[in-house]
């Protein structure tokens, strides 16, 4: 027999390790690493600062080179700006010389030749001209400028007040484009004033820009030189001049035209190349001309990037070599001894404690571990032998104790079964006793009723000839029957099977009527408010039940406000949205709202359960909200509870709105007794009841009232008579009958004869509430509660027939 013992795993040891104080997640991650892997991580941690330093140095060198390139680009742009200023100064000198030559009358015959002679000494300019104050060319070095309409550059000369450069212009005479320079020519006594114009030839400007990159020039050969006017229109480029002259800057470069100091931009140039651009902005000092020098930054950064790449590659190669050397050493001196120790530990874990770890060299740490583990294996084997002996003894004791427990359990099960039988017998005896007490009370009450009825009937028979005595005795019998009816009602209320006595209710008036009662009942600490929307439609419900429910809800609200508060009764017409159990339609929503303690979610979930209460024992039955929900559902509506701890409670009763007013049976119109000559047809009544005595009495009473009565003992026979002997004017039926009950009979009869009025006479109505609502809507059905007198039944029959006759007319 071998016993398995847990063996510590070298890979999961933490104690004494430097990572023992790391966060829990890191310790868990490091716990599964091999020792050789940990060594590699240590080497990586040592190399990490070197790599980080190399990255920092490389980044610093790149940043310095970028800064140097920025300075270089600005410096190159300033050099080009100086060249542009020199060209502008040349234009100023040329125009100054022209001004001195034109002190003679401006339109003299020798003006043009003088201008042409002067232009020959300035080959970079396309022409020199004089423009009068109205924008007309007075004289020019090129006679072709004197014919035709005034060019745009001449019109722009009229608004110039100081020496400046104009805008790029192109004409048929100069398709390559020119840049006009303007110098106002003041009026003299001997001639009219105007503006001198010297037009710089932009093709000549291109050659000048190209010539700036000669050997020994301060301009770098890789830069692209560009000159533009104040609107950002390119005047000259040393590269692809003819392709881009006259075109505006890209939108990203338009910021140059608004700048005031030299700067740089990194953007896609007009030729589609990403460049670092140094610029000088257009200012009055440089005649509103801007100078730009663009460089391809990757070309200028190429040498340093290659140098940094070589350094990083060399460092990475050294790191890889160090990793591989460390890995080989770790496998040789750490991994192999560890694997031998683990092999021995696995054998011990499987139960072979005779296995021993090899290479027990006491000079190394692994050898010391092997010696310690071998000693531990020997001790474990000794303890295993001792445990085996103790285990045998323990098994014998456990078996004996188990047998004793099984015997005790069998005795306990027998006692439990006997107790359950005793409790069941006691419960049955209590039930029998309760039923006996109830039956005894019922028998006592009915004996009194029967005594009065039988005695009265006997006296009526003996005094049949004495009319007043018969009337008095009949009244006594009727009173006794009414007492029997009261007993029946109490029984039905006890069994919760009495139907709702529905009636037409005006909710606003009912709430205002309850206000005084509640204000006096709830005490001075409770403020009672009533808010009812004017003109609310009527509902069809039991007034007494509704008042009882509202009083119970108000009492609960008072208990939830021990320090006082406000109780609000509110009524409004609404359509339900998301209320469980309500069909679409119009409803009157009656809410009882308090400012009390409210309910937590767990209490709210069980609030309407029967017998659930949070009040102390003896102070509440837990039936208030359950009865309210039962009343709402029985009236065709629903109960809704909204509450939050500390913010009060709102209980809402949803009652369906009446579509039309129900037939009021309180004051029916009694039909005139038909004449015997047959001048009027007697209304036909189909009477259905399974009790022969009840059926005979009701038939006789209806016949005495002037109706033609056909009797039927059950629902199926009634349907047969309806199909074979019909049509009938009205159906009077009992509810509880064998086979087809009264509700089903009414439905089948109205399918067979549509619109047939019906009266349901019963002492128990399981569907009374829904049927009463249906009567209020359809107007062809009413419900009578047994016992019913012949006069009362005849009045209801007459009322339904009269309502039907009025609807037919």
For each residue, the residues with C-beta under 8 A, 3 or more apart:
1: 388
2: 350 351 352 353 384
3: 351 384 387 388
4: 349 350 351
5: 348 349 380 384
6: 349
7: 345 346 348 349
8: 12 13 345
9: 12 13 342 345
10: 13 35 338 341 342
11: 31 32 33 34
12: 8 9 31 32
13: 8 9 10 17
14: 17 19 20 27 31
15: 20
16: 20
17: 13 14 20
18: 21
19: 14 22 26 27 30
20: 14 15 16 17 27
21: 18
22: 19 26 27 30
23: 26 27
24: 27 28
25: 28 29
26: 19 22 23 29 30
27: 14 19 20 22 23 24 30 31
28: 24 25 31 32
29: 25 26 32 33
30: 19 22 26 27 33 38
31: 11 12 14 27 28
32: 11 12 28 29
33: 11 29 30 37 38 41
34: 11 37 38 335 338
35: 10 38 39 330 334 335 338
36: 39 40 327 330 331 334 335
37: 33 34 40 41
38: 30 33 34 35 41 42
39: 35 36 42 43 326 330 334
40: 36 37 43 44 323 326 327 330
41: 33 37 38 44 45
42: 38 39 45 46
43: 39 40 46 47 322 323 326
44: 40 41 47 48 323
45: 41 42 48
46: 42 43 49 50
47: 43 44 50 51 319 322
48: 44 45 51 52
49: 46 52 53
50: 46 47 53 54 315
51: 47 48 54 55 315 319
52: 48 49 55 56
53: 49 50 56 57
54: 50 51 57 58 311 312 315
55: 51 52 58 59
56: 52 53 59 60
57: 53 54 60 61
58: 54 55 61 62 308 311 312
59: 55 56 62 63
60: 56 57 63 64
61: 57 58 64 65 304 308
62: 58 59 65 66 301 304 305 308
63: 59 60 66 67
64: 60 61 67 68
65: 61 62 68 69 300 301 304
66: 62 63 69 70 297 301
67: 63 64 70 71
68: 64 65 71 72
69: 65 66 72 73 276 295 297 300 301
70: 66 67 73 74 264 276 278
71: 67 68 74 75
72: 68 69 75 76 220 278 295
73: 69 70 76 77 264 276 277 278 293 294 295
74: 70 71 77 78 262 263 264 278
75: 71 72 78 79 278
76: 72 73 79 80 218 219 220 223 278 293
77: 73 74 80 81 262 278 279 280 291 292 293
78: 74 75 81 82 262 278 280 291
79: 75 76 82 83 218 219
80: 76 77 83 84 212 219 225 227 280 291 292 293
81: 77 78 84 85 262 280 286 290 291
82: 78 79 85 86
83: 79 80 86 87 208 212 291
84: 80 81 87 88 227 286 289 291
85: 81 82 88 89 286 287
86: 82 83 89 90
87: 83 84 90 91 124 200 205 208
88: 84 85 91 92 165 181 286 287 289
89: 85 86 92 93
90: 86 87 93 94 122 124
91: 87 88 94 95 125 165 181 198 200
92: 88 89 95 96 163 181 183
93: 89 90 96 97
94: 90 91 97 98 118 119 122 125 128 198
95: 91 92 98 99 128 163 181 182 183 196 197 198
96: 92 93 99 100 183
97: 93 94 100 101 118
98: 94 95 101 102 114 115 118 128 130 183 196 198
99: 95 96 102 103 183 185 196
100: 96 97 103
101: 97 98 104 114 115 118
102: 98 99 106 111 114 130 185 191 196
103: 99 100 188 190 191
104: 101 108 110 111 190 191
105: 108 111 190 191
106: 102 111 130 132 138 139 185 191 192 194
107: 111 138 139 191 192
108: 104 105 111
109:
110: 104 113 114
111: 102 104 105 106 107 108 114 115 130 138 139
112: 115 116 139 140 141 143 146
113: 110 116 117
114: 98 101 102 110 111 117 118
115: 98 101 111 112 118 119 127 128 129 130 139 140 141
116: 112 113 119 120 141 142
117: 113 114 120 121
118: 94 97 98 101 114 115 121 122 128 141
119: 94 115 116 122 125 127 128 141
120: 116 117 123
121: 117 118
122: 90 94 118 119 125 128 198
123: 120 204
124: 87 90 200 201 204 205 208
125: 91 94 119 122 128 198 199 200 201 204
126: 142 174 178 199 200 201
127: 115 119 140 141 142 145 178 197 198 199
128: 94 95 98 115 118 119 122 125 140 141 196 197 198 199
129: 115 137 138 139 140 141 142 145 154 196 197 199
130: 98 102 106 111 115 137 138 139 140 185 194 195 196 197
131: 135 136 137 138 154 157 158 194 195 196 197
132: 106 135 136 138 192 193 194
133: 158 192 193 194
134: 158
135: 131 132 150 154 155 157 158
136: 131 132 150 154
137: 129 130 131 140 145 146 150 151 154
138: 106 107 111 129 130 131 132 194
139: 106 107 111 112 115 129 130 146
140: 112 115 127 128 129 130 137 143 145 146
141: 112 115 116 118 119 127 128 129
142: 116 126 127 129 145 173
143: 112 140 146 147
144: 147 173
145: 127 129 137 140 142 151 173
146: 112 137 139 140 143
147: 143 144
148:
149:
150: 135 136 137 154 155
151: 137 145 154 155 169 171
152: 155 156 169
153: 156 157 166 167 169 178 180 197 199
154: 129 131 135 136 137 150 151 157 197
155: 135 150 151 152 158
156: 152 153 159 160 166 167 180 182
157: 131 135 153 154 160 166 180 182 194 195 197
158: 131 133 134 135 155 195
159: 156
160: 156 157 164 182 183 184 195
161: 184
162: 184
163: 92 95 181 182 183 184 287
164: 160 181 182 284 287 288
165: 88 91 179 180 181 182 229 230 287 288 289
166: 153 156 157 169 179 180 181 182 229
167: 153 156 179 180 229 230 231 233
168: 177 178 179 202 229 231 233 234 235 245 246
169: 151 152 153 166 177 178 179 180
170: 174 175 176 177 178 246
171: 151 174 175 178
172: 175
173: 142 144 145
174: 126 170 171 177 178 199 201
175: 170 171 172
176: 170 201 202 203 242 245
177: 168 169 170 174 202 203 235 245 246
178: 126 127 153 168 169 170 171 174 199 200 201 202
179: 165 166 167 168 169 199 200 202 205 229 235
180: 153 156 157 165 166 167 169 197 198 199 200
181: 88 91 92 95 163 164 165 166 197 198 199 200 287
182: 95 156 157 160 163 164 165 166 195 196 197
183: 92 95 96 98 99 160 163 195 196 198
184: 160 161 162 163 193 195 196
185: 99 102 106 130 193 194 195 196
186: 193
187: 191 192 193
188: 103 191 193
189:
190: 103 104 105
191: 102 103 104 105 106 107 187 188
192: 106 107 132 133 187
193: 132 133 184 185 186 187 188
194: 106 130 131 132 133 138 157 185
195: 130 131 157 158 160 182 183 184 185
196: 95 98 99 102 128 129 130 131 182 183 184 185
197: 95 127 128 129 130 131 153 154 157 180 181 182
198: 91 94 95 98 122 125 127 128 180 181 183
199: 125 126 127 128 129 153 174 178 179 180 181
200: 87 91 124 125 126 178 179 180 181 204 205
201: 124 125 126 174 176 178 204 205
202: 168 176 177 178 179 205 206 235 236 241 245
203: 176 177 206 207 241
204: 123 124 125 200 201 207 208
205: 87 124 179 200 201 202 208 209 227 235 236
206: 202 203 209 210 236 237 238 241 242 245
207: 203 204 210 211
208: 83 87 124 204 205 211 212 236
209: 205 206 212 225 227 236 237 238 241
210: 206 207 213 238
211: 207 208 214
212: 80 83 208 209 217 219 225 238
213: 210 217 219 220 221 223 225 238
214: 211 217
215:
216:
217: 212 213 214
218: 76 79
219: 76 79 80 212 213 223 225 293
220: 72 76 213 223 295
221: 213
222: 295 296 299 300
223: 76 213 219 220 293 294 295
224: 237 238 239 269 275 293 294 295
225: 80 209 212 213 219 237 238 291 292 293
226: 234 236 237 291 292 293 294
227: 80 84 205 209 234 235 236 237 289 290 291 292
228: 232 233 234 235 249 256 282 289 290 292
229: 165 166 167 168 179 232 233 235 282 288 289 290
230: 165 167 257 282 288 289 290
231: 167 168 248 257
232: 228 229 248 249 253 254 256 257 290
233: 167 168 228 229 246 247 248 249
234: 168 226 227 228 237 244 245 246 247 248 249 270
235: 168 177 179 202 205 227 228 229 245 289
236: 202 205 206 208 209 226 227 241 245
237: 206 209 224 225 226 227 234 240 241 244 245
238: 206 209 210 212 213 224 225 241
239: 224 271
240: 237 243 244 271
241: 202 203 206 209 236 237 238 244 245
242: 176 206 245
243: 240
244: 234 237 240 241 247 270 271
245: 168 176 177 202 206 234 235 236 237 241 242
246: 168 170 177 233 234
247: 233 234 244 270
248: 231 232 233 234 254
249: 228 232 233 234 253 254 256 257 270
250: 253 254 267 268 269 270
251: 254
252: 255 265 267 268
253: 232 249 250 256 265 267 270 277
254: 232 248 249 250 251 257 258
255: 252 258 259 265
256: 228 232 249 253 259 265 279 281 282 290 292
257: 230 231 232 249 254 281 282 290
258: 254 255 281
259: 255 256 263 279 281
260: 281 283
261: 281
262: 74 77 78 81 278 279 280 281
263: 74 259 278 279 281
264: 70 73 74 276 277 278 279
265: 252 253 255 256 276 277 279
266: 274 275 276 277 297
267: 250 252 253 274 275 277
268: 250 252 272 273 274 275
269: 224 250 272 273 274 275 277 294
270: 234 244 247 249 250 253
271: 239 240 244
272: 268 269
273: 268 269 294 296
274: 266 267 268 269 296 297
275: 224 266 267 268 269 294 295 296 297
276: 69 70 73 264 265 266 294 295 296 297 300
277: 73 253 264 265 266 267 269 292 293 294 295
278: 70 72 73 74 75 76 77 78 262 263 264 292 293 294 295
279: 77 256 259 262 263 264 265 290 291 292 293
280: 77 78 80 81 262 286 290 291
281: 256 257 258 259 260 261 262 263 290
282: 228 229 230 256 257 286 288 289 290
283: 260 286 288
284: 164 287 288
285:
286: 81 84 85 88 280 282 283 289 290 291
287: 85 88 163 164 165 181 284
288: 164 165 229 230 282 283 284
289: 84 88 165 227 228 229 230 235 282 286
290: 81 227 228 229 230 232 256 257 279 280 281 282 286
291: 77 78 80 81 83 84 225 226 227 279 280 286
292: 77 80 225 226 227 228 256 277 278 279
293: 73 76 77 80 219 223 224 225 226 277 278 279
294: 73 223 224 226 269 273 275 276 277 278
295: 69 72 73 220 222 223 224 275 276 277 278 299 300
296: 222 273 274 275 276 299 300
297: 66 69 266 274 275 276 300 301
298: 301 302
299: 222 295 296 302
300: 65 69 222 276 295 296 297
301: 62 65 66 69 297 298 304 305
302: 298 299 305 306
303: 306 307
304: 61 62 65 301 307 308
305: 62 301 302 308 309
306: 302 303 309 310
307: 303 304 310 311
308: 58 61 62 304 305 311 312
309: 305 306 312 313
310: 306 307 313 314
311: 54 58 307 308 314 315
312: 54 58 308 309 315 316
313: 309 310 316 317
314: 310 311 317 318
315: 50 51 54 311 312 318 319
316: 312 313 319 320
317: 313 314 320 321
318: 314 315 321 322
319: 47 51 315 316 322 323
320: 316 317 323 324
321: 317 318 324 325
322: 43 47 318 319 325 326
323: 40 43 44 319 320 326 327
324: 320 321 327 328
325: 321 322 328 329
326: 39 40 43 322 323 329 330
327: 36 40 323 324 330 331
328: 324 325 331 332
329: 325 326 332 333 334
330: 35 36 39 40 326 327 333 334 335
331: 36 327 328 334 335 336
332: 328 329 335 336
333: 329 330 336 337
334: 35 36 39 329 330 331 337 338
335: 34 35 36 330 331 332 338 339
336: 331 332 333 339 340
337: 333 334 340 341 359 364 366
338: 10 34 35 334 335 341 342 366
339: 335 336 342 343
340: 336 337 343 344 357 358 359 370
341: 10 337 338 344 345 357 366 369 370 373
342: 9 10 338 339 345 346
343: 339 340 346 347
344: 340 341 347 348 355 356 357 358 370 373 377
345: 7 8 9 341 342 348 349 373
346: 7 342 343 349 350
347: 343 344 350 352 355
348: 5 7 344 345 351 352 353 355 377 380
349: 4 5 6 7 345 346
350: 2 4 346 347
351: 2 3 4 348
352: 2 347 348 355
353: 2 348 377 378 380 381 384
354: 381
355: 344 347 348 352 377
356: 344 374 377
357: 340 341 344 360 369 370 373 374
358: 340 344 370
359: 337 340 366 367 370
360: 357 367 370 371 374
361: 364 366 367
362: 367 368 371
363: 367
364: 337 361 367 368
365: 368 369
366: 337 338 341 359 361 369 370
367: 359 360 361 362 363 364 370 371
368: 362 364 365 371 372
369: 341 357 365 366 372 373
370: 340 341 344 357 358 359 360 366 367 373 374
371: 360 362 367 368 374 375
372: 368 369 375 376
373: 341 344 345 357 369 370 376 377
374: 356 357 360 370 371 377 378
375: 371 372 378 379
376: 372 373 379 380
377: 344 348 353 355 356 373 374 380 381
378: 353 374 375 381 382
379: 375 376 382 383
380: 5 348 353 376 377 383 384
381: 353 354 377 378 384 385
382: 378 379 385 386
383: 379 380 386 387
384: 2 3 5 353 380 381 387 388
385: 381 382 388 389
386: 382 383 389 390
387: 3 383 384 390 391
388: 1 3 384 385 391 392
389: 385 386 392 393
390: 386 387 393 394
391: 387 388 394 395
392: 388 389 395 396
393: 389 390 396 397
394: 390 391 397 398
395: 391 392 398 399
396: 392 393 399 400
397: 393 394 400 401
398: 394 395 401 402
399: 395 396 402 403
400: 396 397 403 404
401: 397 398 404 405
402: 398 399 405 406
403: 399 400 406 407
404: 400 401 407 408
405: 401 402 408 409
406: 402 403 409 410
407: 403 404 410 411
408: 404 405 411 412
409: 405 406 412 413
410: 406 407 413 414
411: 407 408 414 415
412: 408 409 415 416
413: 409 410 416 417
414: 410 411 417 418
415: 411 412 418 419
416: 412 413 419 420
417: 413 414 420 421
418: 414 415 421 422
419: 415 416 422 423
420: 416 417 423 424
421: 417 418 424 425
422: 418 419 425 426
423: 419 420 426 427
424: 420 421 427 428
425: 421 422 428 429
426: 422 423 429 430
427: 423 424 430 431
428: 424 425 431 432
429: 425 426 432 433
430: 426 427 433 434
431: 427 428 434 435
432: 428 429 435 436
433: 429 430 436 437
434: 430 431 437 438
435: 431 432 438 439
436: 432 433 439 440
437: 433 434 440 441
438: 434 435 441 442
439: 435 436 442 443
440: 436 437 443 444
441: 437 438 444 445
442: 438 439 445 446 487 491
443: 439 440 446 447
444: 440 441 447 448
445: 441 442 448 449 483 484 487
446: 442 443 449 450 484 487
447: 443 444 450 451
448: 444 445 451 452 480 483
449: 445 446 452 453 480 481 483 484 487
450: 446 447 453 454
451: 447 448 454 455
452: 448 449 455 456 476 477 479 480 483
453: 449 450 456 457 477 480 481 484
454: 450 451 457 458
455: 451 452 458 459
456: 452 453 459 460 473 474 476 477 480
457: 453 454 460 461 477
458: 454 455 461 462
459: 455 456 462 463 469 473
460: 456 457 463 464 470 473 474 477
461: 457 458 464
462: 458 459
463: 459 460 466 469 470 473
464: 460 461 470
465:
466: 463 469 470
467: 470 471
468: 471 472
469: 459 463 466 472 473
470: 460 463 464 466 467 473 474
471: 467 468 474 475
472: 468 469 475 476
473: 456 459 460 463 469 470 476 477
474: 456 460 470 471 477 478
475: 471 472 478 479
476: 452 456 472 473 479 480
477: 452 453 456 457 460 473 474 480 481
478: 474 475 481 482 789
479: 452 475 476 482 483
480: 448 449 452 453 456 476 477 483 484
481: 449 453 477 478 484 485 787
482: 478 479 485 486
483: 445 448 449 452 479 480 486 487
484: 445 446 449 453 480 481 487 488 787
485: 481 482 488 489 786 787
486: 482 483 489 490
487: 442 445 446 449 483 484 490 491
488: 484 485 491 492 763
489: 485 486 492 493 498
490: 486 487 493 494
491: 442 487 488 494 495
492: 488 489 495 497 498 763 764
493: 489 490 496 498
494: 490 491
495: 491 492
496: 493
497: 492 764 766
498: 489 492 493
499: 764 765 768 769 772 783 785
500: 541 542 545 631 634 635 768 769 772
501: 542 543 544 545
502: 540 541 542 635 769 772 773 776
503: 540 541 542 543
504: 538 539 540 658 661 662 664 776
505: 510 538 539 540 541 543 546
506: 509 510 536 538
507: 510 511 532 536 538 539 571 588 590 655
508: 511 512 532 533 534 536 571
509: 506 512 513
510: 505 506 507 513 514 543 546 547
511: 507 508 514 515 530 532 550 569 571 590
512: 508 509 515 530 532
513: 509 510 516 517
514: 510 511 517 518 530 547 550 551 569
515: 511 512 518 519 528 530 569
516: 513 519 520
517: 513 514 520 521 551
518: 514 515 521 522 528 551 554 567 569
519: 515 516 522 526 528
520: 516 517
521: 517 518 551 554
522: 518 519 526 528 554 555 558 567
523: 526 558
524:
525: 561 563 564 565
526: 519 522 523 557 558 561 564 565 566 567
527: 564 565 566 567
528: 515 518 519 522 554 567 569
529: 566 567 568 569
530: 511 512 514 515 568 569 570
531: 568 569 570 571
532: 507 508 511 512 536 569 570 571 572
533: 508 536 571 572 573
534: 508
535:
536: 506 507 508 532 533 571 572 573 588
537: 573 586 588 657 658
538: 504 505 506 507 657 658 661
539: 504 505 507 588 635 655 656 657 658
540: 502 503 504 505 635 656 658 662 772 773 776
541: 500 502 503 505 545 546 631 635 655
542: 500 501 502 503 545 546 631 635
543: 501 503 505 510 546 547
544: 501 547 548
545: 500 501 541 542 548 549 631
546: 505 510 541 542 543 549 550 631 653
547: 510 514 543 544 550 551
548: 544 545 551 552 627
549: 545 546 552 553 627 628 631 653
550: 511 514 546 547 553 554 569 590 592
551: 514 517 518 521 547 548 554 555
552: 548 549 555 556 624 627 628
553: 549 550 556 557 592 624 625 628 651
554: 518 521 522 528 550 551 557 558 567 569 592
555: 522 551 552 558 559 624
556: 552 553 559 560 624 625
557: 526 553 554 560 561 567 592 593 594 596 649
558: 522 523 526 554 555 561 567 594
559: 555 556 562 615
560: 556 557 594 596 597 598 648 649
561: 525 526 557 558 564 565 567 594 595 596 597
562: 559
563: 525
564: 525 526 527 561
565: 525 526 527 561 594 595 596 648
566: 526 527 529 594 595
567: 518 522 526 527 528 529 554 557 558 561 592 593 594
568: 529 530 531 591 592 593 594
569: 511 514 515 518 528 529 530 531 532 550 554 590 591 592
570: 530 531 532 590 591 593
571: 507 508 511 531 532 533 536 588 589 590 591
572: 532 533 536 588 589
573: 533 536 537 586 587 588 589 657
574: 586 587 588 589
575: 584 585 586 587
576: 579 582 584 587 638 654
577:
578:
579: 576 582 638 640 654
580: 638
581: 633 638
582: 576 579 587 637 638 654
583:
584: 575 576
585: 575 656 657
586: 537 573 574 575 656 657
587: 573 574 575 576 582 637 654 655 656 657
588: 507 536 537 539 571 572 573 574 654 655 656 657
589: 571 572 573 574 652 653 654 655
590: 507 511 550 569 570 571 652 653 655
591: 568 569 570 571 650 651 652 653
592: 550 553 554 557 567 568 569 650 651
593: 557 567 568 570 648 649 650 651
594: 557 558 560 561 565 566 567 568 648 649
595: 561 565 566 648
596: 557 560 561 565 648 649
597: 560 561 645 646 648
598: 560 643 644 645 646 647 648 649
599: 603 604 607 643 644 645 649
600: 603 604 645
601: 604 605
602: 605 606
603: 599 600 606 607 614
604: 599 600 601 607 641 643
605: 601 602
606: 602 603 609 612
607: 599 603 604 612 625 641 643
608: 625 626 628 629 639 641
609: 606 612 622 626
610: 622 623 626
611: 621 622 623 626
612: 606 607 609 622
613: 620 621 622
614: 603 620
615: 559 619 620
616: 619 620
617:
618:
619: 615 616
620: 613 614 615 616 624
621: 611 613 624
622: 609 610 611 612 613 626
623: 610 611 626 627
624: 552 553 555 556 620 621 627 628
625: 553 556 607 608 628 629 639 641 651
626: 608 609 610 611 622 623 629 630
627: 548 549 552 623 624 630 631
628: 549 552 553 608 624 625 631 632 639 651 653
629: 608 625 626 632 633 638 639
630: 626 627 633 634
631: 500 541 542 545 546 549 627 628 634 635 653
632: 628 629 635 637 638 639 653 654 655
633: 581 629 630 636 637 638 639
634: 500 630 631 769
635: 500 502 539 540 541 542 631 632 655 656 769 773
636: 633 655 656 769 770 773
637: 582 587 632 633 653 654 655 656
638: 576 579 580 581 582 629 632 633 654
639: 608 625 628 629 632 633 651 652 653 654
640: 579 651 652 654
641: 604 607 608 625 649 650 651 652
642: 649 650 652
643: 598 599 604 607 647 648 649 650
644: 598 599 647 648
645: 597 598 599 600
646: 597 598
647: 598 643 644
648: 560 565 593 594 595 596 597 598 643 644
649: 557 560 593 594 596 598 599 641 642 643
650: 591 592 593 641 642 643
651: 553 591 592 593 625 628 639 640 641
652: 589 590 591 639 640 641 642
653: 546 549 589 590 591 628 631 632 637 639
654: 576 579 582 587 588 589 632 637 638 639 640
655: 507 539 541 587 588 589 590 632 635 636 637
656: 539 540 585 586 587 588 635 636 637 773
657: 537 538 539 573 585 586 587 588
658: 504 537 538 539 540 661 662 776 777
659: 776 777
660: 776 777 779
661: 504 538 658 664 776
662: 504 540 658 775 776 779
663: 775 779 782 799 800 803
664: 504 661 667 799
665: 668 782 795 796 799
666:
667: 664
668: 665 795 796 798 799 802
669: 798 799 802
670: 794 795 798
671: 674 683 706 798 801 802
672:
673: 706
674: 671 679 680 681 682 706
675: 678 679 680
676:
677:
678: 675 681
679: 674 675
680: 674 675
681: 674 678
682: 674 706 707 708
683: 671 706 707 708 729 730 797 801
684: 707 708 710 727 728 729 730
685: 702 707 708 709 710 728 729 730 731 732 797
686: 710 712 718 721 722 728 730 731 732 749
687: 695 698 699 702 709 710 711 712 732 733
688: 695 711 712 713 714 715 717 718 731 732 733 734 737 742 745
689: 694 695 698 713 733 734 737 761
690: 695 713 714 734 737 738
691: 694 695 734
692: 695 696 713
693: 696 697
694: 689 691 697 698 734
695: 687 688 689 690 691 692 698 699 711 713
696: 692 693 699 700 711
697: 693 694 700 701 790
698: 687 689 694 695 701 702 732 761 790 793
699: 687 695 696 702 703 709 711
700: 696 697 703 704 790
701: 697 698 704 705 789 790 791 793 794
702: 685 687 698 699 705 707 709 732 790 793 794 797
703: 699 700 706 707 708 709
704: 700 701 790
705: 701 702 790 791 794 797 798
706: 671 673 674 682 683 703
707: 682 683 684 685 702 703 794 797
708: 682 683 684 685 703
709: 685 687 699 702 703
710: 684 685 686 687 721 725 728
711: 687 688 695 696 699
712: 686 687 688 717 718 721
713: 688 689 690 692 695 717
714: 688 690 717 718 737 738 739 740
715: 688 718 719 733 737 739 740 741 742 744 745 748
716: 719 720 739 740
717: 688 712 713 714 720 721
718: 686 688 712 714 715 721 722 731 733 745 749
719: 715 716 722 723 740 745 748 749 752
720: 716 717 723 724
721: 686 710 712 717 718 724 725 726
722: 686 718 719 725 726 728 731 749 752 753
723: 719 720 726 752
724: 720 721
725: 710 721 722 728
726: 721 722 723 752 753
727: 684 753 756
728: 684 685 686 710 722 725 731 753 756
729: 683 684 685 757 801
730: 683 684 685 686 756 757 758 759 797 800 801
731: 685 686 688 718 722 728 745 746 749 756 757 758 759
732: 685 686 687 688 698 702 758 759 761 793 797
733: 687 688 689 715 718 737 742 745 746 758 759 760 761
734: 688 689 690 691 694 737 742 760 761 762
735: 741 742 743 760 761 762 764 765
736: 741 742 762 764
737: 688 689 690 714 715 733 734 740 741 742 745
738: 690 714
739: 714 715 716
740: 714 715 716 719 737 744 745 748
741: 715 735 736 737 744 745
742: 688 715 733 734 735 736 737 745 746 760 762
743: 735 746 747 760 767 771
744: 715 740 741 747 748
745: 688 715 718 719 731 733 737 740 741 742 748 749
746: 731 733 742 743 749 750 758 760 781
747: 743 744 750 751
748: 715 719 740 744 745 751 752
749: 686 718 719 722 731 745 746 752 753 756 758
750: 746 747 753 754 755 756 758 780
751: 747 748 754
752: 719 722 723 726 748 749 756
753: 722 726 727 728 749 750 756
754: 750 751
755: 750 780 804
756: 727 728 730 731 749 750 752 753 780
757: 729 730 731 780 781 800 801 803 804
758: 730 731 732 733 746 749 750 780 781 782
759: 730 731 732 733 781 782 783 784 793 796 797 800
760: 733 734 735 742 743 746 765 771 781 782 783 784
761: 689 698 732 733 734 735 784 786 788 793
762: 734 735 736 742 765 783 784 785 786
763: 488 492 785 786 787
764: 492 497 499 735 736
765: 499 735 760 762 768 771 783
766: 497
767: 743 770 771
768: 499 500 765 771 772 783
769: 499 500 502 634 635 636 772 773
770: 636 767 773 774
771: 743 760 765 767 768 774 775 781 783
772: 499 500 502 540 768 769 775 776 783
773: 502 540 635 636 656 769 770 776 777
774: 770 771 777 778 781
775: 662 663 771 772 778 779 780 781 782 783
776: 502 504 540 658 659 660 661 662 772 773 779
777: 658 659 660 773 774
778: 774 775 781
779: 660 662 663 775 776 803 807
780: 750 755 756 757 758 775 800 804
781: 746 757 758 759 760 771 774 775 778
782: 663 665 758 759 760 775 796 799 800
783: 499 759 760 762 765 768 771 772 775
784: 759 760 761 762 788 792 793 796
785: 499 762 763 788
786: 485 761 762 763
787: 481 484 485 763
788: 761 784 785 792 793
789: 478 701 792 793
790: 697 698 700 701 702 704 705 793 794
791: 701 705 794 795
792: 784 788 789 795 796
793: 698 701 702 732 759 761 784 788 789 790 796 797
794: 670 701 702 705 707 790 791 797 798
795: 665 668 670 791 792 798 799
796: 665 668 759 782 784 792 793 799 800
797: 683 685 702 705 707 730 732 759 793 794 800 801
798: 668 669 670 671 705 794 795 801 802
799: 663 664 665 668 669 782 795 796 802 803
800: 663 730 757 759 780 782 796 797 803 804
801: 671 683 729 730 757 797 798 804 805
802: 668 669 671 798 799 805 806
803: 663 757 779 799 800 806 807
804: 755 757 780 800 801 807 808
805: 801 802 808 809
806: 802 803 809
807: 779 803 804
808: 804 805
809: 805 806
